[in-house]
Amino acid sequence: MSWEKAKKAINEAKNRDVDVFVSTGDFLSNDFANRVAQEVHNNGLKGLFVEGNWDHNITLDVQENVRLLKYQHVKIGKYYFFGMDEKIYYDWEDILSFTSSISSDKLIFLTHEPPKGFLDKIWNGTHIGNIDYAEFIKRKRPLLHCFGHVHEGNGFKKVFENTLLVNAAVADIPKAYVVDLRNLEIETVKLR
C-alpha cells in the first residue's frame, strides 16, 4: 500500500466516523507501519493491525489506541477482534480454542491470508488461501473475517448466511471497505 492510499483510507475512515480502522498487513517496513499507526492515532481513530507475509517483527510505537494483534483479541464496544500472526502455525482447532469464549455474532477475525476457496484466487485461477482459516470460519462462523494478501481477490462475500468475508488487499486496487457490523452492510470506498 502506498502512503497516499493509506492516508486517503484513514481520512475516509475519519470522515465517515468509523469506530475501528483495520489493516491486514504487508506494511513492508516497521517505519511504514508506524507511520500508518501514527496517522490513525493523529486522526483520533482506533486501529487494529496484523502482520503480513512481507512484515517481520513489526512493533508499533503508538500503543494508546492502535494495536498489533498476535494471537490475541481486544474488545471494542460489544465486538471482539481476534488477530492472527501467521509466522507461527496454528490449525483450525487451535483457533477455535483461542476463540471459544467469544460468541460467533460478536467475533471479528483478522488475518493476512484469506480462507482457502474464498476471495483467494490468483491470476492463474489457483486458490491459495489458508485451509485452516476456511475450516475455522465454516465451524465458528464469525460475524466478519477481514484479510488481504491476494490482491486479485479484493472484494467481499457473504457466506454461511451470517459471515461477511472482506479481502481489502489494496496494492494496485484503489478501494477500501466500510462495514456496518449491526447489519453487515458494506460500502466500497474509492481511494483515488
Secondary structure, 3 states (H helix, E strand, C coil): CCHHHHHHHHHHHHHCCCCEEEECCCCCCHHHHHHHHHHHHHCCCEEEECCCCCCCCCCCCCCCCEEECCCEEEEECCEEEEECCCCCCCCHHHHHHHCCCCCHHHEEEECCCCECCCCCECCCCCECCEHHHHHHHHHHCCCEEEECCCHHHCEEEEECCCEEEEECCCCCCCEEEEEECCCCEEEEEECC
